[in-house]
Each structure stands twice: as structure tokens, then as C-alpha cells.
């Protein structure tokens, strides 16, 4: 009877170990599925972030194009106004005013570009 109890105890121990191993394997599979799901979410978020950053870059570029067109019109109106008043727009004070306007405009463009690049960089991070 002692031997039978020992065999039964050993069999129960082996069965318990097998059940534990099976549970550990199932837990491992579930952990792998969870990790794969989380990676898929991170990949999706990265793609969305890249798209948003690219959109921000395009918006910044388009704003610059519009601003340059508007500024060219403003400068042309200024030259016409100087010409109508009899002043020569390509020398003296009128030229200085037009150059100052152009310098201020370029500073604004650079600031807008820096802001756009900074925002795009934040989105990509």
C-alpha cells in the first residue's frame, strides 16, 4: 500500500507540474498577443504622427507661398504709389522703405518657418 501511495503521489505531482507548465505556456502566448497588439497600436500612432507632421509642413509651406504673393502685391502697390507721387522708387527714401519692408517680411517668414518646423518636430516625437 505504501508503494501505491507513492506512485499516486508522484503521478499527482507530475500532473500538477504539467498543468502548471500548460498554464505558463498559455500565459506566455497571451503575453505575446498583448505585446503584438501594443506594438500595432504604437505603429499606428507613429504613422498618424508622421501624417500630422507632414500636414503641418505642407501648411507652413502654403502659408509662405500665400504670404509671398500678398507681399509682392503690397510692394508693387508701394512702388506704384511712389511713382504716382513723382518719387523714384528705386532710390533714396522710397528704396529704403521698400527694403525695410522686405527685411521685415523675410524675418516674419523665417519665424513662421521656425514655428512650423518646431511643431512638426514635436508631433514626430
Residue pairs with C-beta under 8 A, 6 or more apart in sequence:
49 123
49 124
50 124
52 123
53 120
53 121
53 123
53 124
54 120
56 116
56 119
56 120
56 123
57 116
57 117
57 120
59 116
60 112
60 113
60 115
60 116
60 117
60 120
63 112
63 116
64 109
64 112
64 113
67 105
67 108
67 109
67 112
68 109
71 101
71 102
71 105
74 101
75 98
75 101
75 102
78 89
78 94
78 97
78 98
78 101
79 89
79 94
79 98
82 88
82 89
82 94
83 89
87 93
87 94
88 94
89 95
89 98
